[in-house]
Amino acid sequence: MTSFAFIDLFAGIGGFRIALEELGGECRFSSEWDKYSRRTYEAWFGDVPFGDIWELQPEQIPAHDILAGGFPCQPFSLAGVSKKNSLGRSHGFRDAAQGTLFFKLATIIEAKRPKVVFLENVKNLLSHDKGKTWTVIRDTLEELGYWVFAEIVDAAGWVPQHRERIYIVGFDREVFPQPPEFRFPKPGESRPVLGRILDPAPAPKYTLSPLLWQYLQDYAAKHKAKGNGFGFGIADPNGIARTLSARYYKDGSEILISQGDALPPRRLTPRECARLMGFPRWCEDKIVV
């Protein structure tokens, strides 16, 4: 028997869905526009998410108890803001393509009245535009009739990766007349380490070429001489990794694994990346690359 129903908006490859299904939830609707994420989502769950959320009408969404969504973070992230500033483009709610998607989300919440709203975004959401962005988001949810709880949580308490995100949980005041005694989870004393998720014999194709390895070393040395901190990062197997970025397999070199002096370091494999993000092992056999 299903204990609750939920929808999965801005679904990515299904992180919210996996967690909520493990708690007994039934996913009744999903939405994701990125074609590669949609391919993985279909391979993992057998569902093809709805595409462009701008074209989604509330009446197309079935009734649900929990609305989950990691609405686009690029307009609010430090990297996203920096990039948009350099291009002379707007960011935050002034970014017509992504920033205002929160208001699309708000119209869905208003129309469907989920008992619980469960959202995620980057840490910088709190400080973006001197705190004005977060004030608008919080006030909007409160005006819609929700008790709002928010906290920055570092995933390093559960996976071997430093990844700080803000989680926002709202409870419908019509269902919860008094503020619920809600607390965000705290990590236990035992912390995971990177070495536990590494493959013992990864394929040679993940090893950096000598030319690329030399370039990364020269690049880091150049910036170090200028007093900057840019450059590659060799991860400590007995510690945690930096945040895995979306550009990792393009130009990202923030998480490299040492292979001793005989070989250049290597990148993480797709399976290791999945483990680093906390995806269960059954996902690994269905990774779409």
Secondary structure, 3 states (H helix, E strand, C coil): CCCEEEEEECCCCCHHHHHHHHCCEEEEEEECCCHHHHHHHHHHHCCCCECCHHHCCHHHCCCCCEEEECCCCCCCCHHHHHHHHHCCCCCHHHCCCCCCHHHHHHHHHHHHCCCEEEEEEEHHHCCHHHHHHHHHHHHHHHHCCEEEEEEEEEHHHCCCECCEEEEEEEEECCCCCCCCCCCCCCCCCCCCCHHHHCCCCCCHHHECCHHHHHHHHHHHHHHHHCCCCCCCCECCCCCCECCCCCCCCCCCCCCEECCCCCCCCECCCHHHHHHHCCCCHHHHHHCCC
